[in-house]
Every structure is written in structure tokens, then in C-alpha cells.
Amino acid sequence: MCETLGALWVLMTLLVSSRGRVGGAYWGWRMGTAFPGGKHPEGVFGAIREGMGYAKWAWRIRRLR
């Protein structure tokens, strides 16, 4: 539960730092590095699952500091 809340916090900080422009240069670069060769997850739920997986990883990395 705590990890999920932390993941949501990570996503919110990314959204604020990119000023809500999820179609901007940073997000294009992030999608290109996360899914090389255009192998994006299928459907909305696949994208949400992959996004939460990244956010949980980022939260765990931040907690190691």
C-alpha cells in the first residue's frame, strides 16, 4: 500500500515538473527509451500497468537515499 502511494507521488511530481505537458519532449523521450522499437504496451490498462511499474521502481530508488 505504501509503495503504491509513493508511486502515485512520483507520478504527480513528474506531472508537475513537466507542467502537465504529457505530450512534450520529455515524455516523448521517456516513451522512446522505455519502449525501444515502438513496442508500446497494448491498451490503456497496459500503459497504466507499465507506468505504475516504473513509478514503483522510481519510488524504491528514492527511498534508498
Residue frames relative to the residue before (quaternion, step in Angstrom):
aa qw qx qy qz dx dy dz
M 1.0000 0.0000 0.0000 0.0000 0.00 0.00 0.00
C 0.6716 0.4907 -0.2960 0.4696 3.58 0.88 -0.93
E 0.6387 0.5301 -0.3263 0.4524 3.58 1.03 -0.76
T 0.6395 0.5180 -0.3221 0.4680 3.59 1.03 -0.73
L 0.6507 0.4967 -0.3143 0.4806 3.58 0.97 -0.81
G 0.6384 0.5175 -0.3177 0.4729 3.57 1.02 -0.77
A 0.6363 0.5246 -0.3212 0.4656 3.57 1.03 -0.79
L 0.6433 0.5075 -0.3199 0.4757 3.58 1.01 -0.78
W 0.6142 0.5388 -0.3353 0.4691 3.57 1.10 -0.73
V 0.6399 0.5206 -0.3214 0.4650 3.59 0.94 -0.85
L 0.6697 0.4934 -0.3032 0.4649 3.59 0.89 -0.89
M 0.6462 0.5131 -0.3237 0.4630 3.59 1.01 -0.77
T 0.6597 0.4920 -0.3244 0.4663 3.60 0.94 -0.79
L 0.6282 0.5170 -0.3377 0.4733 3.60 1.06 -0.65
L 0.6455 0.5196 -0.3141 0.4633 3.56 1.01 -0.81
V 0.6692 0.4838 -0.2974 0.4792 3.58 0.95 -0.85
S 0.6850 0.4906 -0.3016 0.4462 3.60 0.87 -0.88
S 0.7059 0.3945 -0.2690 0.5232 3.60 1.14 -0.48
R 0.4313 -0.7478 0.4081 0.2970 3.56 1.38 0.27
G 0.6908 -0.5235 0.2674 0.4209 3.55 1.05 0.80
R 0.5453 0.6124 -0.4051 0.4043 3.59 1.25 0.04
V 0.0718 -0.8442 0.5311 0.0106 3.56 0.28 1.27
G 0.6676 0.4574 -0.3134 0.4969 3.61 1.22 -0.12
G 0.4539 0.7256 -0.4168 0.3062 3.57 1.30 0.17
A 0.7796 -0.3678 0.2570 0.4369 3.52 -1.39 -0.10
Y 0.6483 0.5252 -0.3347 0.4381 3.61 0.92 -0.85
W 0.7033 0.4651 -0.2776 0.4605 3.56 0.83 -0.96
G 0.6006 0.5373 -0.3569 0.4724 3.60 1.12 -0.57
W 0.6564 0.4941 -0.3008 0.4843 3.55 1.00 -0.86
R 0.6452 0.5316 -0.3197 0.4460 3.59 0.95 -0.88
M 0.6692 0.4854 -0.3014 0.4751 3.59 0.93 -0.87
G 0.6542 0.5236 -0.3132 0.4468 3.58 1.03 -0.76
T 0.7031 0.4359 -0.2714 0.4919 3.57 1.03 -0.71
A 0.6569 0.5144 -0.3139 0.4532 3.58 1.07 -0.67
F 0.7995 0.1547 -0.0483 0.5785 3.57 1.04 -0.79
P 0.0814 -0.8314 0.5484 0.0383 3.60 0.36 1.18
G 0.7926 0.2934 -0.2262 0.4842 3.53 -1.10 0.68
G 0.5671 -0.6397 0.3688 0.3648 3.59 1.22 0.34
K 0.4330 0.6981 -0.4662 0.3283 3.61 1.17 0.46
H 0.0288 0.8227 -0.5620 0.0803 3.56 0.50 1.25
P 0.5725 -0.5775 0.4372 0.3842 3.58 -1.15 0.50
E 0.4725 -0.6842 0.4825 0.2754 3.54 -1.10 0.69
G 0.8524 0.1650 -0.1392 0.4762 3.54 -0.96 0.91
V 0.6860 -0.4875 0.3657 0.3974 3.49 -1.37 0.22
F 0.6809 0.4929 -0.3056 0.4472 3.59 0.88 -0.88
G 0.6141 0.5342 -0.3461 0.4666 3.58 1.10 -0.61
A 0.6549 0.5005 -0.3064 0.4762 3.58 1.00 -0.81
I 0.6423 0.5099 -0.3206 0.4739 3.59 1.01 -0.79
R 0.6489 0.5187 -0.3160 0.4583 3.58 0.94 -0.88
E 0.6785 0.4783 -0.2906 0.4759 3.59 0.90 -0.88
G 0.6483 0.5224 -0.3143 0.4562 3.58 1.01 -0.80
M 0.6662 0.4774 -0.3019 0.4870 3.57 0.98 -0.80
G 0.6027 0.5525 -0.3563 0.4523 3.59 1.07 -0.64
Y 0.6521 0.4964 -0.3020 0.4870 3.57 1.00 -0.86
A 0.6793 0.5014 -0.2980 0.4454 3.58 0.86 -0.96
K 0.6355 0.5135 -0.3318 0.4715 3.61 1.01 -0.72
W 0.6312 0.5166 -0.3267 0.4775 3.57 1.04 -0.77
A 0.6633 0.5033 -0.3035 0.4632 3.58 0.92 -0.93
W 0.6343 0.5248 -0.3284 0.4630 3.60 1.02 -0.74
R 0.6582 0.4960 -0.3162 0.4699 3.60 0.93 -0.84
I 0.6360 0.5212 -0.3305 0.4633 3.60 0.99 -0.76
R 0.6581 0.5057 -0.3085 0.4648 3.59 0.94 -0.83
R 0.6523 0.5270 -0.3147 0.4446 3.58 1.04 -0.72
L 0.6093 0.5707 -0.3543 0.4213 3.62 1.16 -0.41
R 0.5235 0.6530 -0.4148 0.3570 3.60 1.18 -0.32
